[in-house]
Amino acid sequence: MTNADNPAGSQGDPGLQPERTTLAWARTMLALVTASAIFLRWLPRHGFPVLMLFVVAIATAAAIYLTQRRRYSTNSYGITQEKVDAEIPAVLWTASAGVALGALGIVVVIPG
């Protein structure tokens, strides 16, 4: 089947790729919110430094939530134009937040 035979484009599932990406970001956001709730449960045992973990997790989840609509629109438009660029800054920012959460977790929880 050539691209001319497939009016939907070469990807075979127009519109579904942005949906899958949106769902992946939503799962990441939900995991961060869940982790932040766990961090609050650690507050009585480990003290106020745990609030740093909570703030980083909630800020990352909020950033994902606030940028989700723009990301979906960009990906949907990119699919129709058959040119989608990777969201490198968003991925790097989220990865950096994960590394920060790990490092802060070690600093806060291990000594206690």
FITIDO-375087 format. One record per atom (N, C-alpha, C): residue number from 1; y, z, x; residue in one letter. Coordinates in nm, 3 decimals, always signed. Each point is the difference from the previous one (the first is absolute). Layout:
<lovex pos="NUM" py="Y" pz="Z" px="X" code="A"/>
...
end
This chain:
<lovex pos="1" py="-0.117" pz="+0.000" px="+0.084" code="M"/>
<lovex pos="1" py="+0.117" pz="+0.000" px="-0.084" code="M"/>
<lovex pos="1" py="+0.124" pz="+0.000" px="+0.089" code="M"/>
<lovex pos="2" py="+0.089" pz="-0.091" px="-0.021" code="T"/>
<lovex pos="2" py="+0.122" pz="-0.008" px="+0.078" code="T"/>
<lovex pos="2" py="+0.109" pz="+0.082" px="-0.067" code="T"/>
<lovex pos="3" py="+0.107" pz="+0.017" px="+0.071" code="N"/>
<lovex pos="3" py="+0.113" pz="+0.074" px="-0.053" code="N"/>
<lovex pos="3" py="+0.059" pz="-0.070" px="-0.122" code="N"/>
<lovex pos="4" py="-0.007" pz="-0.134" px="-0.003" code="A"/>
<lovex pos="4" py="+0.051" pz="-0.075" px="-0.115" code="A"/>
<lovex pos="4" py="-0.088" pz="+0.023" px="-0.123" code="A"/>
<lovex pos="5" py="-0.130" pz="+0.025" px="+0.020" code="D"/>
<lovex pos="5" py="-0.089" pz="+0.028" px="-0.111" code="D"/>
<lovex pos="5" py="+0.017" pz="+0.143" px="-0.053" code="D"/>
<lovex pos="6" py="+0.055" pz="+0.086" px="+0.081" code="N"/>
<lovex pos="6" py="+0.017" pz="+0.140" px="-0.037" code="N"/>
<lovex pos="6" py="+0.149" pz="+0.027" px="-0.021" code="N"/>
<lovex pos="7" py="+0.052" pz="-0.013" px="-0.122" code="P"/>
<lovex pos="7" py="+0.143" pz="+0.019" px="-0.021" code="P"/>
<lovex pos="7" py="+0.047" pz="+0.142" px="+0.027" code="P"/>
<lovex pos="8" py="-0.093" pz="+0.094" px="+0.002" code="A"/>
<lovex pos="8" py="+0.039" pz="+0.139" px="+0.024" code="A"/>
<lovex pos="8" py="+0.034" pz="+0.024" px="+0.146" code="A"/>
<lovex pos="9" py="-0.032" pz="-0.091" px="+0.088" code="G"/>
<lovex pos="9" py="+0.028" pz="+0.019" px="+0.142" code="G"/>
<lovex pos="9" py="-0.127" pz="+0.025" px="+0.078" code="G"/>
<lovex pos="10" py="+0.014" pz="+0.014" px="+0.128" code="S"/>
<lovex pos="10" py="-0.117" pz="+0.012" px="+0.087" code="S"/>
<lovex pos="10" py="-0.063" pz="+0.138" px="+0.001" code="S"/>
<lovex pos="11" py="+0.069" pz="+0.102" px="-0.048" code="Q"/>
<lovex pos="11" py="-0.057" pz="+0.134" px="+0.007" code="Q"/>
<lovex pos="11" py="-0.106" pz="+0.026" px="-0.105" code="Q"/>
<lovex pos="12" py="-0.007" pz="-0.079" px="-0.108" code="G"/>
<lovex pos="12" py="-0.106" pz="+0.012" px="-0.097" code="G"/>
<lovex pos="12" py="+0.020" pz="+0.107" px="-0.105" code="G"/>
<lovex pos="13" py="+0.087" pz="+0.094" px="+0.022" code="D"/>
<lovex pos="13" py="+0.025" pz="+0.104" px="-0.100" code="D"/>
<lovex pos="13" py="+0.149" pz="+0.035" px="-0.004" code="D"/>
<lovex pos="14" py="+0.081" pz="-0.091" px="-0.053" code="P"/>
<lovex pos="14" py="+0.144" pz="+0.024" px="+0.001" code="P"/>
<lovex pos="14" py="+0.035" pz="+0.128" px="-0.075" code="P"/>
<lovex pos="15" py="+0.081" pz="+0.080" px="+0.061" code="G"/>
<lovex pos="15" py="+0.044" pz="+0.123" px="-0.062" code="G"/>
<lovex pos="15" py="-0.088" pz="+0.119" px="+0.026" code="G"/>
<lovex pos="16" py="-0.125" pz="-0.021" px="+0.036" code="L"/>
<lovex pos="16" py="-0.089" pz="+0.114" px="+0.021" code="L"/>
<lovex pos="16" py="+0.020" pz="+0.065" px="+0.136" code="L"/>
<lovex pos="17" py="+0.037" pz="-0.077" px="+0.100" code="Q"/>
<lovex pos="17" py="+0.022" pz="+0.059" px="+0.132" code="Q"/>
<lovex pos="17" py="+0.114" pz="+0.103" px="-0.005" code="Q"/>
<lovex pos="18" py="+0.115" pz="-0.030" px="-0.063" code="P"/>
<lovex pos="18" py="+0.103" pz="+0.105" px="-0.010" code="P"/>
<lovex pos="18" py="-0.048" pz="+0.121" px="-0.081" code="P"/>
<lovex pos="19" py="-0.085" pz="-0.024" px="-0.100" code="E"/>
<lovex pos="19" py="-0.055" pz="+0.112" px="-0.077" code="E"/>
<lovex pos="19" py="-0.086" pz="+0.090" px="+0.087" code="E"/>
<lovex pos="20" py="-0.085" pz="-0.060" px="+0.082" code="R"/>
<lovex pos="20" py="-0.086" pz="+0.080" px="+0.089" code="R"/>
<lovex pos="20" py="+0.085" pz="+0.076" px="+0.101" code="R"/>
<lovex pos="21" py="+0.103" pz="-0.063" px="+0.051" code="T"/>
<lovex pos="21" py="+0.088" pz="+0.066" px="+0.096" code="T"/>
<lovex pos="21" py="+0.072" pz="+0.117" px="-0.067" code="T"/>
<lovex pos="22" py="+0.047" pz="-0.021" px="-0.121" code="T"/>
<lovex pos="22" py="+0.068" pz="+0.106" px="-0.075" code="T"/>
<lovex pos="22" py="-0.095" pz="+0.118" px="-0.024" code="T"/>
<lovex pos="23" py="-0.123" pz="-0.030" px="-0.036" code="L"/>
<lovex pos="23" py="-0.098" pz="+0.106" px="-0.022" code="L"/>
<lovex pos="23" py="-0.030" pz="+0.077" px="+0.129" code="L"/>
<lovex pos="24" py="-0.006" pz="-0.070" px="+0.112" code="A"/>
<lovex pos="24" py="-0.025" pz="+0.067" px="+0.128" code="A"/>
<lovex pos="24" py="+0.115" pz="+0.094" px="+0.035" code="A"/>
<lovex pos="25" py="+0.124" pz="-0.045" px="-0.019" code="W"/>
<lovex pos="25" py="+0.115" pz="+0.086" px="+0.026" code="W"/>
<lovex pos="25" py="+0.002" pz="+0.118" px="-0.097" code="W"/>
<lovex pos="26" py="-0.039" pz="-0.023" px="-0.125" code="A"/>
<lovex pos="26" py="-0.004" pz="+0.109" px="-0.099" code="A"/>
<lovex pos="26" py="-0.105" pz="+0.104" px="+0.040" code="A"/>
<lovex pos="27" py="-0.116" pz="-0.043" px="+0.051" code="R"/>
<lovex pos="27" py="-0.101" pz="+0.094" px="+0.047" code="R"/>
<lovex pos="27" py="+0.051" pz="+0.080" px="+0.120" code="R"/>
<lovex pos="28" py="+0.072" pz="-0.065" px="+0.088" code="T"/>
<lovex pos="28" py="+0.058" pz="+0.070" px="+0.115" code="T"/>
<lovex pos="28" py="+0.099" pz="+0.106" px="-0.047" code="T"/>
<lovex pos="29" py="+0.085" pz="-0.038" px="-0.097" code="M"/>
<lovex pos="29" py="+0.098" pz="+0.093" px="-0.054" code="M"/>
<lovex pos="29" py="-0.069" pz="+0.118" px="-0.067" code="M"/>
<lovex pos="30" py="-0.104" pz="-0.025" px="-0.078" code="L"/>
<lovex pos="30" py="-0.073" pz="+0.107" px="-0.066" code="L"/>
<lovex pos="30" py="-0.067" pz="+0.093" px="+0.101" code="L"/>
<lovex pos="31" py="-0.054" pz="-0.055" px="+0.106" code="A"/>
<lovex pos="31" py="-0.062" pz="+0.082" px="+0.104" code="A"/>
<lovex pos="31" py="+0.104" pz="+0.090" px="+0.066" code="A"/>
<lovex pos="32" py="+0.121" pz="-0.052" px="+0.023" code="L"/>
<lovex pos="32" py="+0.105" pz="+0.081" px="+0.061" code="L"/>
<lovex pos="32" py="+0.047" pz="+0.111" px="-0.093" code="L"/>
<lovex pos="33" py="+0.010" pz="-0.028" px="-0.129" code="V"/>
<lovex pos="33" py="+0.040" pz="+0.103" px="-0.096" code="V"/>
<lovex pos="33" py="-0.109" pz="+0.108" px="-0.008" code="V"/>
<lovex pos="34" py="-0.125" pz="-0.041" px="+0.001" code="T"/>
<lovex pos="34" py="-0.110" pz="+0.096" px="-0.001" code="T"/>
<lovex pos="34" py="+0.001" pz="+0.087" px="+0.125" code="T"/>
<lovex pos="35" py="+0.022" pz="-0.064" px="+0.115" code="A"/>
<lovex pos="35" py="+0.008" pz="+0.076" px="+0.125" code="A"/>
<lovex pos="35" py="+0.116" pz="+0.098" px="-0.003" code="A"/>
<lovex pos="36" py="+0.112" pz="-0.040" px="-0.058" code="S"/>
<lovex pos="36" py="+0.116" pz="+0.091" px="-0.005" code="S"/>
<lovex pos="36" py="-0.031" pz="+0.121" px="-0.087" code="S"/>
<lovex pos="37" py="-0.078" pz="-0.018" px="-0.107" code="A"/>
<lovex pos="37" py="-0.040" pz="+0.114" px="-0.083" code="A"/>
<lovex pos="37" py="-0.090" pz="+0.095" px="+0.080" code="A"/>
<lovex pos="38" py="-0.088" pz="-0.057" px="+0.080" code="I"/>
<lovex pos="38" py="-0.086" pz="+0.083" px="+0.085" code="I"/>
<lovex pos="38" py="+0.084" pz="+0.077" px="+0.102" code="I"/>
<lovex pos="39" py="+0.102" pz="-0.066" px="+0.055" code="F"/>
<lovex pos="39" py="+0.087" pz="+0.067" px="+0.096" code="F"/>
<lovex pos="39" py="+0.069" pz="+0.120" px="-0.064" code="F"/>
<lovex pos="40" py="+0.040" pz="-0.012" px="-0.126" code="L"/>
<lovex pos="40" py="+0.063" pz="+0.113" px="-0.068" code="L"/>
<lovex pos="40" py="-0.098" pz="+0.116" px="-0.017" code="L"/>
<lovex pos="41" py="-0.128" pz="-0.031" px="-0.016" code="R"/>
<lovex pos="41" py="-0.100" pz="+0.107" px="-0.010" code="R"/>
<lovex pos="41" py="-0.016" pz="+0.072" px="+0.134" code="R"/>
<lovex pos="42" py="+0.031" pz="-0.067" px="+0.110" code="W"/>
<lovex pos="42" py="-0.009" pz="+0.062" px="+0.131" code="W"/>
<lovex pos="42" py="+0.119" pz="+0.092" px="+0.030" code="W"/>
<lovex pos="43" py="+0.104" pz="-0.008" px="-0.080" code="L"/>
<lovex pos="43" py="+0.123" pz="+0.074" px="+0.027" code="L"/>
<lovex pos="43" py="-0.023" pz="+0.150" px="+0.018" code="L"/>
<lovex pos="44" py="-0.075" pz="+0.069" px="-0.088" code="P"/>
<lovex pos="44" py="-0.016" pz="+0.145" px="+0.020" code="P"/>
<lovex pos="44" py="-0.073" pz="+0.036" px="+0.131" code="P"/>
<lovex pos="45" py="-0.093" pz="-0.084" px="+0.042" code="R"/>
<lovex pos="45" py="-0.078" pz="+0.032" px="+0.120" code="R"/>
<lovex pos="45" py="+0.073" pz="-0.037" px="+0.129" code="R"/>
<lovex pos="46" py="+0.067" pz="-0.116" px="+0.002" code="H"/>
<lovex pos="46" py="+0.058" pz="-0.051" px="+0.124" code="H"/>
<lovex pos="46" py="+0.153" pz="+0.012" px="+0.006" code="H"/>
<lovex pos="47" py="+0.063" pz="+0.041" px="-0.106" code="G"/>
<lovex pos="47" py="+0.144" pz="+0.024" px="+0.002" code="G"/>
<lovex pos="47" py="+0.084" pz="-0.125" px="-0.022" code="G"/>
<lovex pos="48" py="+0.127" pz="+0.016" px="+0.021" code="F"/>
<lovex pos="48" py="+0.097" pz="-0.105" px="-0.031" code="F"/>
<lovex pos="48" py="-0.008" pz="-0.127" px="+0.084" code="F"/>
<lovex pos="49" py="-0.059" pz="+0.001" px="+0.119" code="P"/>
<lovex pos="49" py="-0.014" pz="-0.128" px="+0.072" code="P"/>
<lovex pos="49" py="-0.081" pz="-0.104" px="-0.078" code="P"/>
<lovex pos="50" py="-0.082" pz="+0.044" px="-0.094" code="V"/>
<lovex pos="50" py="-0.076" pz="-0.093" px="-0.083" code="V"/>
<lovex pos="50" py="+0.094" pz="-0.087" px="-0.084" code="V"/>
<lovex pos="51" py="+0.119" pz="+0.051" px="-0.027" code="L"/>
<lovex pos="51" py="+0.096" pz="-0.079" px="-0.078" code="L"/>
<lovex pos="51" py="+0.038" pz="-0.130" px="+0.070" code="L"/>
<lovex pos="52" py="-0.008" pz="-0.003" px="+0.133" code="M"/>
<lovex pos="52" py="+0.025" pz="-0.125" px="+0.072" code="M"/>
<lovex pos="52" py="-0.104" pz="-0.105" px="-0.039" code="M"/>
<lovex pos="53" py="-0.127" pz="+0.043" px="-0.008" code="L"/>
<lovex pos="53" py="-0.106" pz="-0.091" px="-0.043" code="L"/>
<lovex pos="53" py="+0.027" pz="-0.050" px="-0.142" code="L"/>
<lovex pos="54" py="+0.037" pz="+0.091" px="-0.087" code="F"/>
<lovex pos="54" py="+0.029" pz="-0.035" px="-0.139" code="F"/>
<lovex pos="54" py="+0.114" pz="-0.102" px="-0.008" code="F"/>
<lovex pos="55" py="+0.106" pz="+0.024" px="+0.074" code="V"/>
<lovex pos="55" py="+0.116" pz="-0.089" px="-0.004" code="V"/>
<lovex pos="55" py="-0.034" pz="-0.139" px="+0.051" code="V"/>
<lovex pos="56" py="-0.074" pz="-0.008" px="+0.110" code="V"/>
<lovex pos="56" py="-0.038" pz="-0.132" px="+0.054" code="V"/>
<lovex pos="56" py="-0.088" pz="-0.075" px="-0.099" code="V"/>
<lovex pos="57" py="-0.097" pz="+0.068" px="-0.061" code="A"/>
<lovex pos="57" py="-0.090" pz="-0.066" px="-0.095" code="A"/>
<lovex pos="57" py="+0.074" pz="-0.046" px="-0.125" code="A"/>
<lovex pos="58" py="+0.085" pz="+0.085" px="-0.055" code="I"/>
<lovex pos="58" py="+0.074" pz="-0.036" px="-0.121" code="I"/>
<lovex pos="58" py="+0.102" pz="-0.110" px="+0.030" code="I"/>
<lovex pos="59" py="+0.066" pz="+0.007" px="+0.115" code="A"/>
<lovex pos="59" py="+0.098" pz="-0.104" px="+0.035" code="A"/>
<lovex pos="59" py="-0.068" pz="-0.136" px="+0.015" code="A"/>
<lovex pos="60" py="-0.117" pz="-0.001" px="+0.061" code="T"/>
<lovex pos="60" py="-0.073" pz="-0.125" px="+0.016" code="T"/>
<lovex pos="60" py="-0.045" pz="-0.054" px="-0.135" code="T"/>
<lovex pos="61" py="-0.051" pz="+0.086" px="-0.086" code="A"/>
<lovex pos="61" py="-0.041" pz="-0.042" px="-0.134" code="A"/>
<lovex pos="61" py="+0.120" pz="-0.053" px="-0.079" code="A"/>
<lovex pos="62" py="+0.114" pz="+0.068" px="+0.011" code="A"/>
<lovex pos="62" py="+0.121" pz="-0.044" px="-0.071" code="A"/>
<lovex pos="62" py="+0.048" pz="-0.135" px="+0.053" code="A"/>
<lovex pos="63" py="-0.007" pz="-0.020" px="+0.130" code="A"/>
<lovex pos="63" py="+0.040" pz="-0.129" px="+0.058" code="A"/>
<lovex pos="63" py="-0.089" pz="-0.113" px="-0.051" code="A"/>
<lovex pos="64" py="-0.130" pz="+0.026" px="-0.008" code="I"/>
<lovex pos="64" py="-0.092" pz="-0.101" px="-0.054" code="I"/>
<lovex pos="64" py="+0.036" pz="-0.030" px="-0.144" code="I"/>
<lovex pos="65" py="+0.022" pz="+0.103" px="-0.079" code="Y"/>
<lovex pos="65" py="+0.033" pz="-0.018" px="-0.142" code="Y"/>
<lovex pos="65" py="+0.130" pz="-0.080" px="-0.017" code="Y"/>
<lovex pos="66" py="+0.101" pz="+0.035" px="+0.079" code="L"/>
<lovex pos="66" py="+0.131" pz="-0.065" px="-0.016" code="L"/>
<lovex pos="66" py="+0.003" pz="-0.145" px="+0.048" code="L"/>
<lovex pos="67" py="-0.090" pz="-0.037" px="+0.089" code="T"/>
<lovex pos="67" py="-0.002" pz="-0.138" px="+0.052" code="T"/>
<lovex pos="67" py="-0.107" pz="-0.087" px="-0.064" code="T"/>
<lovex pos="68" py="-0.077" pz="+0.058" px="-0.090" code="Q"/>
<lovex pos="68" py="-0.113" pz="-0.073" px="-0.056" code="Q"/>
<lovex pos="68" py="+0.042" pz="-0.122" px="-0.082" code="Q"/>
<lovex pos="69" py="+0.101" pz="+0.010" px="-0.083" code="R"/>
<lovex pos="69" py="+0.042" pz="-0.112" px="-0.084" code="R"/>
<lovex pos="69" py="+0.048" pz="-0.118" px="+0.085" code="R"/>
<lovex pos="70" py="+0.080" pz="+0.029" px="+0.103" code="R"/>
<lovex pos="70" py="+0.047" pz="-0.107" px="+0.088" code="R"/>
<lovex pos="70" py="-0.117" pz="-0.065" px="+0.073" code="R"/>
<lovex pos="71" py="-0.094" pz="+0.082" px="+0.046" code="R"/>
<lovex pos="71" py="-0.115" pz="-0.052" px="+0.072" code="R"/>
<lovex pos="71" py="-0.084" pz="-0.091" px="-0.091" code="R"/>
<lovex pos="72" py="-0.019" pz="+0.041" px="-0.124" code="Y"/>
<lovex pos="72" py="-0.078" pz="-0.081" px="-0.095" code="Y"/>
<lovex pos="72" py="+0.071" pz="-0.133" px="-0.027" code="Y"/>
<lovex pos="73" py="+0.130" pz="+0.006" px="-0.023" code="S"/>
<lovex pos="73" py="+0.076" pz="-0.124" px="-0.026" code="S"/>
<lovex pos="73" py="-0.006" pz="-0.095" px="+0.119" code="S"/>
<lovex pos="74" py="+0.016" pz="+0.054" px="+0.119" code="T"/>
<lovex pos="74" py="-0.005" pz="-0.082" px="+0.120" code="T"/>
<lovex pos="74" py="-0.136" pz="-0.065" px="+0.017" code="T"/>
<lovex pos="75" py="-0.106" pz="+0.077" px="-0.021" code="N"/>
<lovex pos="75" py="-0.135" pz="-0.056" px="+0.013" code="N"/>
<lovex pos="75" py="-0.030" pz="-0.103" px="-0.107" code="N"/>
<lovex pos="76" py="+0.044" pz="+0.025" px="-0.123" code="S"/>
<lovex pos="76" py="-0.023" pz="-0.097" px="-0.108" code="S"/>
<lovex pos="76" py="+0.073" pz="-0.131" px="+0.029" code="S"/>
<lovex pos="77" py="+0.123" pz="+0.011" px="+0.044" code="Y"/>
<lovex pos="77" py="+0.076" pz="-0.120" px="+0.035" code="Y"/>
<lovex pos="77" py="-0.065" pz="-0.072" px="+0.118" code="Y"/>
<lovex pos="78" py="-0.044" pz="+0.077" px="+0.099" code="G"/>
<lovex pos="78" py="-0.064" pz="-0.060" px="+0.117" code="G"/>
<lovex pos="78" py="-0.128" pz="-0.073" px="-0.035" code="G"/>
<lovex pos="79" py="-0.075" pz="+0.052" px="-0.095" code="I"/>
<lovex pos="79" py="-0.123" pz="-0.068" px="-0.044" code="I"/>
<lovex pos="79" py="+0.035" pz="-0.135" px="-0.063" code="I"/>
<lovex pos="80" py="+0.102" pz="-0.003" px="-0.083" code="T"/>
<lovex pos="80" py="+0.035" pz="-0.128" px="-0.065" code="T"/>
<lovex pos="80" py="+0.051" pz="-0.100" px="+0.102" code="T"/>
<lovex pos="81" py="+0.062" pz="+0.046" px="+0.107" code="Q"/>
<lovex pos="81" py="+0.049" pz="-0.088" px="+0.106" code="Q"/>
<lovex pos="81" py="-0.104" pz="-0.023" px="+0.109" code="Q"/>
<lovex pos="82" py="-0.116" pz="+0.066" px="-0.013" code="E"/>
<lovex pos="82" py="-0.107" pz="-0.006" px="+0.098" code="E"/>
<lovex pos="82" py="+0.046" pz="+0.043" px="+0.139" code="E"/>
<lovex pos="83" py="+0.083" pz="+0.102" px="+0.003" code="K"/>
<lovex pos="83" py="+0.049" pz="+0.056" px="+0.126" code="K"/>
<lovex pos="83" py="+0.030" pz="+0.148" px="-0.023" code="K"/>
<lovex pos="84" py="-0.094" pz="+0.084" px="+0.043" code="V"/>
<lovex pos="84" py="+0.017" pz="+0.144" px="-0.015" code="V"/>
<lovex pos="84" py="+0.004" pz="+0.061" px="+0.139" code="V"/>
<lovex pos="85" py="+0.107" pz="+0.074" px="+0.026" code="D"/>
<lovex pos="85" py="+0.013" pz="+0.069" px="+0.127" code="D"/>
<lovex pos="85" py="-0.054" pz="+0.142" px="-0.013" code="D"/>
<lovex pos="86" py="-0.058" pz="+0.049" px="+0.105" code="A"/>
<lovex pos="86" py="-0.052" pz="+0.137" px="+0.000" code="A"/>
<lovex pos="86" py="+0.115" pz="+0.099" px="-0.007" code="A"/>
<lovex pos="87" py="-0.024" pz="+0.112" px="-0.065" code="E"/>
<lovex pos="87" py="+0.099" pz="+0.108" px="-0.011" code="E"/>
<lovex pos="87" py="-0.013" pz="+0.091" px="+0.122" code="E"/>
<lovex pos="88" py="+0.032" pz="-0.053" px="+0.116" code="I"/>
<lovex pos="88" py="-0.019" pz="+0.075" px="+0.124" code="I"/>
<lovex pos="88" py="+0.080" pz="+0.130" px="+0.003" code="I"/>
<lovex pos="89" py="+0.128" pz="+0.001" px="-0.038" code="P"/>
<lovex pos="89" py="+0.072" pz="+0.128" px="+0.003" code="P"/>
<lovex pos="89" py="-0.061" pz="+0.106" px="-0.091" code="P"/>
<lovex pos="90" py="-0.043" pz="-0.040" px="-0.119" code="A"/>
<lovex pos="90" py="-0.059" pz="+0.097" px="-0.093" code="A"/>
<lovex pos="90" py="-0.130" pz="+0.056" px="+0.055" code="A"/>
<lovex pos="91" py="-0.081" pz="-0.085" px="+0.058" code="V"/>
<lovex pos="91" py="-0.128" pz="+0.045" px="+0.056" code="V"/>
<lovex pos="91" py="+0.024" pz="+0.090" px="+0.120" code="V"/>
<lovex pos="92" py="+0.092" pz="-0.038" px="+0.088" code="L"/>
<lovex pos="92" py="+0.030" pz="+0.083" px="+0.117" code="L"/>
<lovex pos="92" py="+0.059" pz="+0.135" px="-0.041" code="L"/>
<lovex pos="93" py="+0.087" pz="+0.000" px="-0.100" code="W"/>
<lovex pos="93" py="+0.061" pz="+0.124" px="-0.046" code="W"/>
<lovex pos="93" py="-0.108" pz="+0.092" px="-0.058" code="W"/>
<lovex pos="94" py="-0.089" pz="-0.055" px="-0.080" code="T"/>
<lovex pos="94" py="-0.107" pz="+0.080" px="-0.060" code="T"/>
<lovex pos="94" py="-0.097" pz="+0.050" px="+0.107" code="T"/>
<lovex pos="95" py="-0.033" pz="-0.083" px="+0.096" code="A"/>
<lovex pos="95" py="-0.087" pz="+0.043" px="+0.110" code="A"/>
<lovex pos="95" py="+0.067" pz="+0.109" px="+0.083" code="A"/>
<lovex pos="96" py="+0.129" pz="-0.014" px="+0.025" code="S"/>
<lovex pos="96" py="+0.074" pz="+0.103" px="+0.074" code="S"/>
<lovex pos="96" py="+0.000" pz="+0.132" px="-0.076" code="S"/>
<lovex pos="97" py="+0.015" pz="-0.007" px="-0.131" code="A"/>
<lovex pos="97" py="-0.003" pz="+0.121" px="-0.081" code="A"/>
<lovex pos="97" py="-0.138" pz="+0.065" px="+0.007" code="A"/>
<lovex pos="98" py="-0.106" pz="-0.081" px="+0.001" code="G"/>
<lovex pos="98" py="-0.135" pz="+0.054" px="+0.013" code="G"/>
<lovex pos="98" py="-0.021" pz="+0.070" px="+0.133" code="G"/>
<lovex pos="99" py="+0.051" pz="-0.060" px="+0.107" code="V"/>
<lovex pos="99" py="-0.010" pz="+0.061" px="+0.133" code="V"/>
<lovex pos="99" py="+0.081" pz="+0.129" px="+0.004" code="V"/>
<lovex pos="100" py="+0.119" pz="-0.002" px="-0.059" code="A"/>
<lovex pos="100" py="+0.084" pz="+0.120" px="-0.004" code="A"/>
<lovex pos="100" py="-0.068" pz="+0.111" px="-0.079" code="A"/>
<lovex pos="101" py="-0.062" pz="-0.036" px="-0.113" code="L"/>
<lovex pos="101" py="-0.072" pz="+0.101" px="-0.078" code="L"/>
<lovex pos="101" py="-0.116" pz="+0.060" px="+0.080" code="L"/>
<lovex pos="102" py="-0.072" pz="-0.085" px="+0.072" code="G"/>
<lovex pos="102" py="-0.110" pz="+0.051" px="+0.083" code="G"/>
<lovex pos="102" py="+0.048" pz="+0.093" px="+0.109" code="G"/>
<lovex pos="103" py="+0.106" pz="-0.040" px="+0.068" code="A"/>
<lovex pos="103" py="+0.053" pz="+0.082" px="+0.110" code="A"/>
<lovex pos="103" py="+0.057" pz="+0.131" px="-0.054" code="A"/>
<lovex pos="104" py="+0.076" pz="-0.007" px="-0.109" code="L"/>
<lovex pos="104" py="+0.055" pz="+0.122" px="-0.059" code="L"/>
<lovex pos="104" py="-0.113" pz="+0.091" px="-0.051" code="L"/>
<lovex pos="105" py="-0.102" pz="-0.061" px="-0.057" code="G"/>
<lovex pos="105" py="-0.114" pz="+0.078" px="-0.048" code="G"/>
<lovex pos="105" py="-0.067" pz="+0.077" px="+0.112" code="G"/>
<lovex pos="106" py="-0.016" pz="-0.064" px="+0.114" code="I"/>
<lovex pos="106" py="-0.060" pz="+0.068" px="+0.115" code="I"/>
<lovex pos="106" py="+0.089" pz="+0.115" px="+0.047" code="I"/>
<lovex pos="107" py="+0.129" pz="-0.026" px="+0.008" code="V"/>
<lovex pos="107" py="+0.094" pz="+0.102" px="+0.047" code="V"/>
<lovex pos="107" py="+0.009" pz="+0.117" px="-0.096" code="V"/>
<lovex pos="108" py="-0.005" pz="-0.027" px="-0.130" code="V"/>
<lovex pos="108" py="+0.020" pz="+0.105" px="-0.099" code="V"/>
<lovex pos="108" py="-0.129" pz="+0.076" px="-0.030" code="V"/>
<lovex pos="109" py="-0.110" pz="-0.069" px="-0.015" code="V"/>
<lovex pos="109" py="-0.122" pz="+0.061" px="-0.051" code="V"/>
<lovex pos="109" py="-0.087" pz="+0.061" px="+0.110" code="V"/>
<lovex pos="110" py="-0.013" pz="-0.067" px="+0.112" code="I"/>
<lovex pos="110" py="-0.091" pz="+0.048" px="+0.106" code="I"/>
<lovex pos="110" py="+0.040" pz="+0.139" px="+0.052" code="I"/>
<lovex pos="111" py="+0.127" pz="+0.026" px="+0.033" code="P"/>
<lovex pos="111" py="+0.033" pz="+0.134" px="+0.051" code="P"/>
<lovex pos="111" py="-0.021" pz="+0.110" px="-0.105" code="P"/>
<lovex pos="112" py="+0.010" pz="-0.034" px="-0.130" code="G"/>
<lovex pos="112" py="-0.010" pz="+0.104" px="-0.104" code="G"/>
<lovex pos="112" py="-0.139" pz="+0.034" px="-0.026" code="G"/>
end
